[in-house]
Amino acid sequence: MITRLLCTLAFSAAVAPAGAAIIPFPADGAQQVDPDTQLVLRFDQPPALGNSGLIRIYDAANGRLVDTLDLSIPAGPTERTTLPPAPYLATPYVYANGPRATNANTKAGTPSAGAEPGDTRYQLTIIGGFTDGFHFHPVIVRDKTATIYPHHNLLEYGKRYRVQVDAAVFGEPVQWQFSTKPRGPAADAERVEVSADGSADFSTLQGALDYVPDHPAKRVTIFVRNGDYEELVYFRNKSNITVQGEQRDKVRIHYANNEVFNPHPPNISTNEVPGTFPSRRAAVTADNVKGVHLRDLTLETTLKGQAEGLLMTGSENIVANTTIIGSGDALQVNGSTYLPDVKIIGDGDTILGRGPAFFERCEIQSKHAFMWIRNTADNHGNVFLNCRFTTLGGGQTELARSPVNKGKGYPHAEAVLINATLSGISPAGWGPVTGHTSQLRFWEFNSRNPDGTLVDVSQRHPASRQLSMERDAETIRNYSDPAWVLGWTPPR
């Protein structure tokens, strides 16, 4: 064992358990590596991941310790817990036109703290520059492959790095080296590419989002090649950016995240207006963005509970030809958003948000109530044109509900369905509804069964309303126009 370890240190080759082989990625001695790369070890048999040991990354030129992952620290909570006592919320700072609070326990993952000990309760990393850390898995094992996730933005262009994995992590020590690209894409590039195999400008979507200017003068397209991207994605305060997948069903961006794993501080409002504390429970979060387009992607969280595949807040955004998979609140959208040809799959309250959101030719599948709308009188809520609603798991459920939550009701909640196809919807269609309903807009026009026949709406909830062409022609025309609903004209 000692001889083998000494040879490893001397020759920088990956060491495997006796009779086995470990193939590192990037390969030992590889050059032109993306600084945002994940580190992958491929075994000839499923590895056993230890619950102790360190993974360290050194600057090979001077021996400086760049990053440390400590496997003895749990990834994150697995059940609801009370957040640490004060000073969990520490120094206020200005964010997106309003005050924010920062978590005092997020040293790990900051550029100055790669070699310093961090919080020992849970793993923490900084994503998208947001100073409150996210809980994350430092190593994820899938079958015979182990993926190591360095803290974000610690590796740099034009460097040579040595990775050292303690024996306690996989049963034997592993060490190898690689060199990063000398530089990134041009600062004014209008298109950059992401590929999970390391053959493009970036290896992760987060790496590309971190690199692209926040507000480019010309629209920048981040083209994501087909592949499996297991990563938490969070970006904020960006505009004029398109994330374009190569093929909708072959670009899968996913992570095991939910409100338990990444909770928000108690008594802090989340996502309602720019400047409030963002939720961190989604697989992909676009926070306070404008003119961001997401196209031809699959976005998924693989945990149950309050867990969005996508959480988007901002204005004049587009989500097109994309599949979104989550649990409770599979999609949360706050701020004017156009969503054509989107498929949404969830467990209940599948669409949560404050609007306005215009859904066109969408397919929504849910086990329980399809949506919980929280818009105020200042803007529209959710409008669906030529969409299909399908209840999963047998039985029946409602299209939307509007209960009082934490003492707060939503008397102006709006969900309007025009030419919808309904399957598995209860005869009441809507509910429960609490509080004043005079301003509530749970409206339908021309709802049909899958066979094309009209839905029997004779038992609809009394707070809802059926529109008719004879009486409501102008209303139907207005609600069929995304520009009228959203306040801006999206391309169709």
C-alpha positions in Angstrom: 0.0 0.0 0.0 2.7 2.5 1.0 4.8 1.7 -2.1 1.7 2.2 -4.3 0.9 5.5 -2.7 4.5 6.7 -3.1 4.4 5.8 -6.8 1.1 7.7 -7.1 2.6 10.8 -5.6 5.7 10.6 -7.8 4.1 9.8 -11.1 0.6 11.5 -10.7 -1.2 8.4 -12.0 -4.7 7.3 -10.9 -4.6 4.5 -8.3 -7.2 1.8 -8.2 -8.1 -1.0 -5.8 -6.1 -4.2 -6.3 -7.2 -5.8 -9.6 -9.4 -2.9 -10.6 -8.9 0.2 -12.7 -9.9 3.8 -12.2 -10.2 6.0 -15.3 -10.2 9.7 -14.4 -11.8 12.5 -16.4 -10.3 14.8 -17.3 -7.6 12.3 -18.2 -4.3 12.3 -16.3 -2.1 14.9 -18.1 -5.1 16.3 -20.1 -4.8 19.8 -21.4 -7.4 22.4 -22.6 -9.8 21.5 -19.8 -12.7 23.8 -19.0 -12.3 25.4 -15.6 -15.9 24.6 -14.7 -15.3 20.8 -15.3 -16.7 18.2 -13.0 -14.2 15.5 -12.0 -15.2 12.0 -12.9 -13.8 8.7 -11.9 -14.9 5.6 -13.8 -14.5 2.2 -12.1 -14.9 -1.3 -13.4 -17.3 -2.1 -10.5 -19.6 0.1 -8.5 -17.5 2.0 -6.0 -18.4 2.3 -2.3 -18.4 6.0 -1.3 -16.9 6.5 2.2 -18.3 8.9 4.8 -14.9 10.5 5.6 -11.7 11.6 3.8 -10.7 14.6 1.8 -10.6 15.5 -1.9 -8.1 18.2 -2.4 -7.2 20.2 -5.5 -3.8 21.9 -5.7 -2.2 24.4 -8.0 0.5 22.1 -9.4 2.9 25.0 -10.1 3.2 26.2 -6.5 1.5 23.6 -4.4 -1.2 26.1 -3.2 -4.3 24.3 -1.9 -7.2 25.6 -4.1 -10.2 23.6 -2.9 -11.1 21.0 -0.3 -14.1 18.7 -0.1 -14.6 17.0 3.2 -16.7 13.8 2.9 -17.4 13.7 6.7 -19.7 16.7 6.3 -23.3 15.7 5.4 -24.6 17.1 2.0 -27.7 18.7 3.5 -30.8 18.1 5.6 -33.0 15.1 4.7 -35.9 16.2 6.9 -37.3 19.5 8.0 -34.9 21.2 10.6 -34.7 24.4 12.4 -32.2 26.7 10.8 -29.2 27.7 13.0 -29.8 30.5 15.6 -28.7 34.0 15.1 -26.5 35.2 13.5 -27.7 33.0 10.7 -28.9 36.1 9.0 -26.0 38.5 9.2 -24.8 41.6 7.4 -27.5 43.1 5.1 -26.5 44.0 1.6 -28.2 45.5 -1.5 -29.5 43.2 -4.1 -31.8 43.8 -7.0 -33.3 47.1 -5.9 -33.9 46.0 -2.3 -32.2 44.9 0.9 -31.2 41.3 1.3 -29.7 39.2 4.1 -26.7 37.0 3.8 -26.0 33.6 5.5 -23.1 33.9 7.8 -22.1 30.3 7.4 -21.1 30.1 3.7 -17.4 30.4 3.7 -16.9 27.1 1.8 -16.8 27.7 -1.9 -15.8 31.4 -1.9 -12.7 32.1 -3.9 -10.7 32.9 -0.7 -11.8 29.9 1.3 -10.9 26.9 -0.8 -8.3 25.8 1.7 -10.1 27.0 4.8 -12.4 25.0 6.9 -16.1 25.8 6.3 -19.3 25.2 8.1 -19.3 21.6 9.5 -23.1 21.1 9.6 -23.7 20.7 5.9 -21.9 21.1 2.6 -22.1 24.6 1.2 -21.2 26.1 -2.2 -21.8 29.5 -3.8 -23.7 29.3 -7.0 -24.3 32.2 -9.4 -22.5 34.7 -7.2 -25.4 34.6 -4.6 -23.7 34.9 -1.2 -26.0 32.5 0.6 -24.6 29.0 0.1 -26.5 26.1 -1.4 -26.3 22.6 0.1 -24.9 20.1 -2.4 -23.5 16.7 -2.9 -19.7 16.8 -3.2 -19.7 13.3 -4.8 -22.5 11.6 -6.6 -22.1 7.9 -7.5 -24.1 6.5 -10.4 -23.4 2.8 -11.1 -19.7 2.6 -11.9 -19.1 6.3 -12.2 -18.3 8.8 -9.4 -18.6 12.5 -10.1 -16.8 15.0 -7.9 -18.2 18.5 -7.7 -15.5 21.1 -6.8 -16.8 24.4 -5.2 -17.8 26.8 -7.9 -15.4 29.2 -9.6 -12.3 28.2 -7.9 -10.5 26.8 -10.9 -9.0 29.3 -13.3 -7.9 29.5 -16.9 -4.3 28.8 -17.7 -3.5 26.7 -14.6 -2.3 23.2 -14.0 -4.0 21.3 -11.1 -3.4 18.2 -9.1 -6.3 16.3 -7.7 -5.7 14.2 -4.6 -8.4 11.8 -3.2 -7.8 10.3 0.2 -8.1 6.5 0.5 -11.1 6.8 2.8 -13.2 8.2 0.0 -13.2 5.2 -2.4 -11.0 2.7 -0.5 -7.7 3.6 -2.2 -5.9 6.9 -2.9 -6.3 8.5 -6.3 -4.3 11.3 -7.8 -4.0 12.9 -11.2 -3.2 16.2 -13.0 -4.7 18.3 -15.8 -4.3 21.7 -17.3 -7.1 24.2 -18.0 -7.5 26.2 -21.2 -5.4 29.3 -21.5 -8.5 31.5 -21.9 -12.2 31.5 -22.3 -14.4 32.6 -25.2 -14.2 36.2 -26.4 -15.9 38.6 -24.0 -18.3 39.8 -26.7 -19.1 36.3 -28.1 -22.7 36.1 -29.1 -22.8 32.3 -28.9 -21.0 29.9 -26.5 -21.5 26.1 -26.3 -21.8 23.7 -23.4 -21.0 20.0 -23.6 -20.9 17.5 -20.7 -18.0 15.6 -22.3 -15.7 18.7 -22.1 -15.5 19.3 -25.9 -17.1 22.7 -25.9 -16.5 26.1 -24.3 -18.0 24.9 -21.0 -18.7 21.6 -19.3 -21.7 22.9 -17.3 -24.6 25.2 -17.9 -23.7 27.0 -14.7 -20.2 27.6 -15.9 -21.5 29.3 -19.1 -24.1 31.4 -17.2 -21.3 32.6 -14.8 -19.1 33.6 -17.7 -21.6 35.4 -20.0 -22.0 39.1 -19.2 -25.1 39.9 -17.1 -26.5 42.4 -19.6 -24.9 41.9 -23.0 -25.5 44.5 -25.6 -26.5 41.8 -28.1 -28.4 38.7 -27.2 -26.1 35.8 -26.3 -27.0 32.2 -27.0 -25.8 29.5 -24.7 -26.1 26.4 -26.8 -26.4 23.2 -24.7 -25.4 20.0 -26.6 -27.2 16.8 -25.9 -26.2 15.2 -22.6 -27.0 14.6 -19.0 -26.2 17.6 -16.7 -26.6 16.8 -13.1 -26.1 20.2 -11.5 -27.8 22.8 -9.5 -28.3 25.9 -11.7 -28.9 29.4 -10.2 -28.5 32.7 -12.0 -29.8 36.2 -11.2 -29.9 39.8 -12.4 -29.3 38.7 -16.1 -30.9 39.8 -19.3 -30.8 39.2 -23.1 -29.7 35.6 -22.8 -31.0 32.5 -24.6 -30.3 29.0 -23.3 -30.9 26.8 -26.3 -30.9 23.0 -26.0 -29.8 20.8 -28.9 -32.8 18.5 -28.6 -35.5 18.8 -26.0 -35.6 15.2 -24.8 -31.8 14.8 -24.9 -30.7 17.8 -22.9 -31.5 16.8 -19.3 -30.6 19.3 -16.6 -31.5 17.8 -13.2 -30.7 17.7 -9.5 -32.1 16.1 -6.3 -33.2 19.3 -4.6 -36.2 20.5 -2.6 -37.3 22.8 0.3 -35.9 20.4 2.9 -32.5 20.0 1.3 -32.1 23.8 0.6 -34.6 25.6 3.0 -35.0 29.3 3.1 -34.7 31.2 6.4 -38.0 31.4 8.4 -40.1 34.6 8.3 -38.4 35.8 5.2 -40.5 36.4 2.1 -39.4 34.5 -1.0 -39.8 35.4 -4.7 -42.7 37.8 -4.4 -40.9 40.9 -5.6 -37.4 41.7 -6.8 -35.1 42.0 -3.9 -36.7 39.5 -1.7 -34.9 36.3 -0.6 -34.9 33.7 -3.4 -36.0 30.2 -2.8 -33.1 27.7 -3.4 -35.3 24.5 -3.7 -35.5 24.3 -7.5 -33.2 22.4 -9.8 -33.0 25.5 -12.1 -33.6 29.0 -10.8 -33.6 32.2 -12.9 -33.9 35.0 -10.3 -34.9 38.6 -11.2 -34.1 38.1 -14.9 -35.4 40.0 -18.0 -35.6 38.8 -21.5 -34.2 35.3 -20.7 -35.3 32.6 -23.1 -35.1 28.9 -22.2 -35.7 26.6 -25.2 -35.7 22.9 -26.0 -34.6 21.6 -22.6 -35.7 19.1 -19.9 -35.5 20.6 -16.4 -36.1 18.3 -13.5 -35.8 17.9 -9.8 -35.7 14.3 -8.6 -36.8 14.8 -5.0 -40.4 15.0 -3.7 -42.0 17.8 -1.7 -41.8 21.5 -2.5 -39.4 21.0 -5.4 -39.5 22.9 -8.7 -37.9 21.8 -11.9 -37.9 25.5 -12.8 -38.4 28.6 -10.7 -38.3 31.8 -12.7 -38.8 35.4 -11.5 -38.5 38.5 -13.6 -40.1 40.0 -16.7 -40.5 39.5 -20.5 -39.1 35.9 -20.2 -39.8 33.0 -22.5 -39.9 29.2 -21.8 -40.5 27.3 -25.0 -40.7 23.7 -26.1 -39.4 22.6 -22.7 -40.3 19.8 -20.3 -40.4 20.7 -16.6 -40.6 17.9 -14.0 -41.0 18.5 -10.3 -43.2 17.7 -7.3 -45.3 20.1 -5.3 -44.9 23.3 -7.3 -43.1 21.7 -10.3 -43.1 25.1 -12.0 -43.0 28.5 -10.2 -43.2 31.5 -12.4 -43.3 35.1 -11.0 -43.4 37.9 -13.5 -44.5 38.2 -17.2 -43.6 35.0 -18.9 -44.6 33.4 -22.2 -44.7 29.6 -22.3 -45.4 28.0 -25.6 -45.3 24.2 -26.1 -44.2 23.4 -22.6 -44.9 20.1 -20.8 -45.2 20.3 -17.0 -45.4 17.2 -14.7 -45.9 17.5 -11.0 -47.6 16.1 -7.9 -49.8 19.0 -6.9 -50.1 22.8 -7.0 -48.0 21.9 -10.1 -47.9 25.5 -11.3 -47.3 28.1 -8.5 -46.8 31.8 -9.1 -47.9 35.4 -9.2 -48.2 35.9 -12.9 -48.7 37.1 -15.5 -48.0 33.9 -17.4 -49.4 32.9 -20.8 -49.4 29.2 -21.6 -50.0 28.2 -25.2 -50.3 24.6 -26.6 -49.0 23.2 -23.3 -49.5 19.9 -21.7 -49.9 19.9 -17.9 -50.0 16.7 -15.9 -50.7 16.6 -12.1 -51.7 14.2 -9.4 -53.6 16.9 -7.4 -54.7 20.5 -8.0 -53.0 21.8 -11.0 -52.2 25.3 -9.8 -52.2 27.8 -6.9 -52.3 31.3 -8.3 -51.2 34.3 -6.1 -51.4 37.3 -8.4 -52.6 40.6 -7.1 -54.9 43.1 -8.9 -51.8 44.6 -10.5 -51.4 42.0 -13.1 -53.0 38.9 -14.7 -52.5 35.4 -13.4 -52.3 32.2 -15.5 -53.9 32.1 -18.9 -54.0 28.9 -21.0 -54.8 28.8 -24.7 -55.3 25.4 -26.4 -53.7 23.5 -23.5 -54.3 20.0 -22.2 -54.8 19.1 -18.5 -54.4 15.5 -17.5 -54.8 14.1 -14.0 -52.2 11.4 -13.1 -52.7 8.3 -11.0 -56.4 7.8 -11.6 -59.2 9.6 -9.7 -60.1 13.3 -10.1 -58.8 16.6 -9.0 -59.3 20.3 -9.5 -57.8 22.8 -11.9 -56.9 25.3 -9.3 -57.4 26.2 -5.6 -57.2 29.5 -3.7 -57.0 28.9 0.0 -55.8 31.3 2.7 -52.1 30.7 3.4 -50.5 31.9 6.6 -53.3 34.3 7.1 -53.1 35.7 3.6 -55.7 35.2 0.9 -55.5 35.8 -2.8 -58.9 37.4 -3.8 -57.6 38.4 -7.2 -56.3 35.0 -8.3 -56.9 34.5 -12.0 -56.8 31.3 -14.1 -58.4 31.5 -17.5 -58.7 28.4 -19.8 -59.6 28.9 -23.4 -60.1 25.8 -25.6 -58.7 23.5 -23.0 -58.7 19.7 -23.2 -59.5 18.2 -19.8 -59.0 14.6 -18.5 -59.6 13.6 -14.9 -61.0 16.9 -13.7 -63.7 16.8 -11.0 -67.2 18.0 -11.9 -66.7 21.0 -9.7 -63.5 21.8 -11.6 -62.3 24.4 -9.2 -61.6 24.7 -5.4 -61.3 25.0 -2.6 -61.7 28.7 -2.5 -61.7 30.7 0.7 -62.3 34.4 1.4 -63.8 36.9 -0.9 -64.5 35.7 -4.4 -66.0 38.7 -6.1 -62.7 39.5 -7.9 -61.7 35.9 -8.4 -61.4 34.8 -12.0 -61.6 31.1 -12.5 -62.9 31.2 -16.0 -63.3 28.7 -18.8 -64.3 28.8 -22.4 -65.0 25.8 -24.6 -63.5 23.2 -22.4 -63.6 19.8 -24.0 -63.0 16.1 -23.2 -60.2 14.1 -24.9 -62.8 12.8 -27.5 -63.6 16.4 -28.5 -67.0 16.6 -26.8 -67.9 19.5 -24.6 -67.2 19.1 -20.9 -70.3 19.0 -18.7 -69.9 22.2 -16.6 -73.3 22.0 -14.9 -71.7 21.3 -11.5 -68.8 23.8 -11.6 -67.8 25.6 -8.4 -70.0 28.6 -7.8 -67.0 31.0 -7.7 -66.0 30.0 -11.2 -67.5 31.3 -14.5 -68.2 29.9 -18.0 -67.5 32.4 -20.8 -69.6 32.4 -23.9 -69.0 33.8 -27.3 -72.3 35.6 -27.4 -71.7 37.4 -24.1 -67.9 37.5 -23.8 -66.5 37.7 -27.3 -64.2 40.6 -26.5 -63.0 39.0 -23.3 -62.2 35.8 -25.1 -60.4 37.7 -27.8 -58.3 39.6 -25.2 -57.4 36.5 -23.2 -56.3 34.8 -26.4 -53.7 37.5 -27.0 -50.4 37.1 -25.1 -49.5 40.7 -25.6 -52.8 41.8 -23.8 -52.2 39.4 -20.9 -48.4 40.0 -20.5 -48.1 43.7 -21.3 -45.4 43.0 -24.0 -45.5 41.2 -27.4 -43.6 37.9 -27.4 -42.7 36.2 -30.8 -45.2 33.5 -31.7 
